[in-house]
Amino acid sequence: MPVTVRIPTPLRSYTDGQSTAEAEGDTVGTAIDDLAEQYPDLREQLYDDDDQLRSFVNVYVGDEDIRHTGGADTPLDGDEEVSIVPSVAGGS
């Protein structure tokens, strides 16, 4: 089932400038994998060498951080919106 994935501005250069993309998957992991298949250059931005989501890549289903809802195994029913949110670090 297709879900809408929101792409943050820093990653849009890897998605042909698209701010959203449709991805197929019944879990967050399969949807993100499908997105990475559509946009191969995006994969290295999202995944580390062990094929795990990078620690600074936050993924939300609606308003829920997937780290609190089952991680990549968080189920999707097709009505949700998935957002990729890179961490922002700063300080003075």
Secondary structure, DSSP 8 states (H G I E B T S, - for coil): -EEEEE--GGGGGGTTT-SEEEEE-SBHHHHHHHHHHHSHHHHHHHB-TTSSB-TTEEEEETTEEGGGTTGGG-B--SS-EEEEEE------
